[in-house]
Amino acid sequence: MSASHLPISALWLDPFRPLSAANAQALAGAGLVVTTVSTLEALQEALADEQAAYAMLVLGLGGDTSLLEDSAALVKAKRLLLPLVCRTERRHLEVAVASLHQGACHALAADDWATSAWTQTITRARAASQAAAAPVNAAANANAAPSPMHGTPAQEQVRSVVYVDPISRNLLALAHRVALANVAVLIEGPTGSGKEVLSRVLHESSASANGPFVGFNCAAMPEHMIEDMLFGHEKGAFTGAVKDHRGLFEQAQGGTIFLDEIGELPLTLQAKLLRVLQERTLVRLGGERTIGLDVRVVAATNKNLRESISQREFREDLYFRLSTFKLRVPALAERPGDILPIVARMLGRHGRNGQGWSVSPAAQAALLAYPWPGNVRELENVVQRAMVLCSDQQIDTQHLMFDDMSVESLLASGYQAPAASEAATPPAVDLQLAQGVPANIHELLALAQEDDSADMPLQAAVKHNEHTLIRAALESSRSRLEAAEKLGISPRTLRYKLARLRDNSLSQLANA
């Protein structure tokens, strides 16, 4: 018997609907061996049993998700990779949707005991467990500490994705679960935040990952060309149509079509797109033959489509057809834990001939303090500018060119480094900050801000912070070389800065 057909063991907690013997027998027929508990205390005891090996946790929810929140906290405290499956009454559909947003891998009706439904549930739980285990296995191979239960699923296809901040990690975990179901997805988020990256994650995590991924920007072409691009035409359909043309929907057969800036699609084409999505068929321009479609549709927008609907700029029926499941990509400023790992990734991608780049602590503080109105796209611009201006692969504050603020004002604004527990980079990121950024940056930033310099003039505050950073590095190092490594600068740069600061106490520390 293959592993996919072996019975699995599950914990079952449902304070609202006791499990009957007949229902337990039906579950056994689907391959699910159930151990029931009636309270959270009993669940905690069951999770503490190291001899038991459970493959999923099934929760019966009432009219809210409070039981899910409490149970997930217990599972997380035990650092277990245990997929959560939620059951709720059909009249509480909103609870089922909320449970998926809060970490459940699957939700189904409380009165559904069909073998096929539970077989599908087991399949999804297996897939969720494997996805959650992927970063832990990768971390173990790298002699790293295990990541939390909701760690980033580090699949081979999406290895270049950098989602480190807890908000991003939760989004990525949810995207992997949504990818398992062939439903239309609407991705919302500001310009430059990475909506297309998330759409590729959905594609590469789905059953159609081996199929094509076809992207189209709905705002990039005039209306009369969009229809031809999307749906194609037959030979002779119009002047210049000298041969048949397969539209993007046909080109995406067996895969995913990504419709970016869907809010910019003209109203006349919205009606045609709605019909294609409803019928899962299309007719080329100038043709008569109906062509069946097997395409997953992912759309993205930076607009508030609800407002567009109220202003009669977007069809409400198309909105509901596209938004079977909605995902929101936060602005970069809302997920600061992603900033430095993304910088490290960009330095590795744009560097030539394997050059090793480093970023000084002061420059990192400026990067973290900047609000990033242009999101990841603006961050890449700043990084590339710095690489052009920097001659020795040592990026410092003088190499950072922001559009809206000066580096001095950022550093003088009193950026506070996050606590060590929040700042630690999860092991799921294969391009470690240590490649170009000192691992103890947050410790040095904290030391640098023990003295209050907020009331100083800008230039004095910048000099004071740099002075304190260098002092902290020298005091905690055995040599000037080690201090330079901690600061992420070369020994030559450290000598230059010591000479420029002209501090006798620092010179004595450096010569000690």
Secondary structure by P-SEA (a helix, b strand, c coil): cccccccbbbbbbbccccccaaaaaaaaaabbbbbbbccaaaaaaaaacccccccbbbbbbcccaaaaaaaaaaaaaaccbbbbbbbbcccaaaaaaaaaaaccccccccccccaaaaaaaaaaaaaaaaaaaaaaaaaaaacccccccccccccccccccccccaaaaaaaaaaaaaaacbbbbbbbbcccccaaaaaaaaaaacccccbbbbbbccccccaaaaaaacccccccccccccbbbbccccccccbbbbbcccccccaaaaaaaaaaaaacccccccccbbbbbbbbbbbbbccaaaaaaaaccccaaaaaaaccbbbbbccccccccaaaaaaaaaaaaacccbbbbbbcaaaaaaaaaccccccaaaaaaaaaaaaaacccccccccccccccccaaaaaacccccccccccccccccccccccccccaaaaaaaaaaccccccccaaaaaaaaaaaaaaaaaaacccaaaaaaaacccaaaaaaaaaaaccaaaaaaaac
